[in-house]
Amino acid sequence: MEKELEQLNALAHPRRLSVFRLLMRRYPEQVPAGDLAQALGLPASSLSAALSQLRHAGLVAQTRQGTSLRYAADLGGAGRLTDYLVADCLRGRRDPTAMSDERTTAMSDTRKFNVLFICSGNSARSIFSECILRDWAQDRFAVYSAGTRPSSALNPFAVELLEAKGHDTSGLRAKHVSEFQTEDAPQMDFVFTVCDAAANEECPPWPGQPITGHWGQPDPVKAEGTDAQKRLAFQQAYGGLKNRIKAFAALPFDTLDRTSLQARVDDIALTAEKETT
């Protein structure tokens, strides 16, 4: 029990809790300390102290890539804390309303799964993702996209690329994520962030506890240089997302329970990260 008490103490401070929550939103990505400090607005010394205590408590793992230290949430440690709270503090009593039977068993029904892709501007990366999954497997998914700070219009390079790939862009528009957080909005089965900026932002829990994933891609809108160089950045973002989405669409949904499906979604992100490092 001493380790669990240390974990609870580590999460009791708002600063340390915010670090852990951000790493969970970016999981399984290994995030440089500088990115964490910038996202949370923390001085390097304060962040270092928070990471040190979280690591000692077994909630955060540290790796080295060259001269850079990177951090990721430790799911094993977090899982042990959850098991302790359920078994010891709650005496095995779980909230029966927290997750329906449908979401704890294999997702084998024949309805379409609702999928939402989120980036900051909703002008390129999340729009790419919406079009790719919609056109790749539209018989199985109802696909949406939104932005945390949506642009007033779609990026023209993004629209040009989508049309060149044969996607229908006539009904696309930039939308704020709040459109999907109302009572009458579709209940999501999957929510993916496709940029680090969106994953860094606090977001209220989604109804129904959808499976989540972070497939961060560099922002092609920020690409500089000639038009040809900018088009290449958009092409690379499109290709990276297409690889992830094809792997996601190929998952055996009818044989996986929610826990296994979440693990497979995380594996897709982890495999993609290894390929780029």
N, C-alpha and C positions, 0 to 999 in steps of 0.2 A: 504493500500500500504506500510505502514511502515514495516510490517513483511516481505513482499517480498523484500524490499530493504535490510533488515538485512540479508536475505538469500543470496541475490546476493553478498553482502559484504563478507559473510562468505566463499563463494565459490571463491572469487576473489583472494585469496592467494593460491599459488601453493601447499603449504603444506596441507592446509585444503582441497583443492580440491582432492589431492591424497588420503587423508584419506577417504573422502566420496566415491570416485570412487572405492577404494578397498572394502569398505563395501557393495557397490552395487554389485560388482562381487561375494562377498561371501553371498549375501542375499539369504534366510532369516536367515542364521546362525548368532548367537550371538557370537561375537569374543572377546576373552580376550584382554585387553589392551596390555599385553606383546607380544601377537602374532602380533598385529598391529605394535608395535614399532620395532619388529624384521623384519617384512616383509618390512617396509618402511625405515628402518635404521634411526629411529628417537630417540633422547634422550627422556626419560620418561617425562621430564618437557615440552618439545616442543609438544609431543603428547597430554599431558594432556590439554595444553592451546588450541590446535586445537579442541579437542573433546568438551571442554567446550563451545567454541563459536558455534560449529555446533549444539550442544544440545540446546543452548539458541535460535538458529535460527529455531529450529524445524526440523532439517534435520537428526539428529541422536538420537536414543533412548538408554537409559542406563538401564540395569537390574543388579541385584545382585544374584549370585549363591554361597551361602556360604560366603566365604571371598573374592570371585572374582567378579570384576566388568566386565560386558560384554557389547558390543556395537553392534548395528545393524542400518542399514539405516532406516530412517522413511519415508516410501513410501507416507504416507498421506501428510507430509510436503513438500516433493519433488513434489508431484502431484499438490499441491496448487501453487507452484512456476511455474510449467509448464503451468497450466491453466492461471495464470496471464500473463505470457509472450505471450501466444497465443491470449488471449482475449484483453489485453490492449496494449501491444507493437506491436503485429502483426495484431491487429484488426481482429482477427479471421481467418487470412490467414495462412493456413498450406501449406507446400511444397507438391505439388501434386506428386512429384517424390519420396518422402521419403518412401512411403509404397504403394504398389500396391493394387488394390481393392481385389485381391485374398487373401491378408494377413490381410485385415480388416474385412472380412466376414467369415462365417463359413468355415472351411477347409474341404470342402465336396467333393473335386475332387477325382478321382480314381487313380491318379498317386501315386507312392511311395514317401514318405517323406524322405528327406536326413537328416541323424542324424550323428553328429560327437561327439565322446567322447574324452576328452583331459585329460591327466595327465602329470606328469613331464617326466617320463622315457619311457612311452608307452611299458612297458615290463610286466605289470600285470593288474592293475586296469582298465585302458581304454581298454585293450585287453579283459579282462573279460566282460566288458560292451558290446563291439562289438559283441562278440560271443553269449552272452545271448540274446540280442535283435534280432540279425540276425536269430538265430535258434528258438526263441520264436514266432516271427511275421514277418518272412522274406517276406511274401506276401505284406506287407504294408510299409516296411521301407528298404531303402538302407543305410547300416550302415558302418561307418568308425571310425577309431581311430588314434590318433597321440600324440606326446609328445612335450613339450617345450624344453626338453633336452633329446632326445631319447637315450636309451641304444643301444649298438651295437648289442644286441641279446635279445630275449625274455627270461625272467627268467625261469629256468628249473622247478622250483616248480609250476609256473603258467601253463606252458605247461602240466606238469604231471596232474594237477588238471583238466584242460580243457578236456584232453583226457579221464580222468576217468569219467567225466560228459557226455561224448559222443559228444563233440564238435569236428568239423574238424579243425585242426590247420595247415594244410598243406600250406595254402596261407597266413598265418599271418607273419608279420614282423614289426619291430619298424620303425616308420616314424616320420619325423619332421613336425610340424604343418604348416610350410610354404608350404608344398605340397598342402594344401587345401586353400591357399590364392592367387593362381595364377588366371589369367583371365579365363583359360580353366578348372578350377576346378569345381566340382559340387557346385551349390549354396545351402547352408545349410538351412534347415527349423528349425532345432533344434541343439544347441551346448551346451553340458554339460561338466563342469569340474568335475572330480571325485577325485581330490586331492587339498588340500589347496595351495600347492606350485604353481600349475598351475593357480589357481584363483587369487593368489597374483600378478601374472605377468601382466604387461601392454600388451594388444593385440589390434591391429588395429580393428576398427569396421568391422564386417562381412558384406559383400554385402547382400542386401535384408532384413537386420534387422531380423535375425532369433530369435526365442524364445530361451532364455538361462536359464540354471539352474546350481546350484552348489550342487553336491551330494558328498561332501568330505568324503573320507575313509582313515583311517590310512594306511600307507605304509607297506604292508606285507614284502616287500623286506628288510626292516630294522629290522625285527623280529630276536631276538637272542635266543640262546638255542639249544636244540637238533633238529634233523630233524623233529621229531614229533611235537614239539612246533612251528617250522616254518610252517609246513603244516597246523597247526591249524590257524595260522594268515592268510594264504592265503584262507582257507575255510571261515573264518569269513568275509573277504573282499568280496569274491564271494557271500556269502549269503546276505550281506547287499545291494550290488548292485542289486542282483536278485530281492529282494523285491521292490526296487524302480522302476526297469525296468518293472516288472509285473504290477505295479500300473499305470505306464505311458502308457504302451501298451493297458491297459483297458479303457483309457479315451475315451469319445464319441466325437471323432474329428469332426464328421460330424454335430454336433450340437453346437459346441463352436466357438465363434469368437476368434481372436488373443488375445485380452485382457483377456478373460475368460480362455483361454488355458494357458496363462502365469501364471495366478493366480493358476490354478490347478497344474502346474509344481512346483510352489513355495510351495504349500500346501504339496506336496509329500516330499519335502526337510524338511519342518518344522515338519511334523509328524515324520519323521525319526530321526530328531534331538531330539525331545521330548522323543522318545523311548530310546535314548542312554544317557540321562541326569537324 
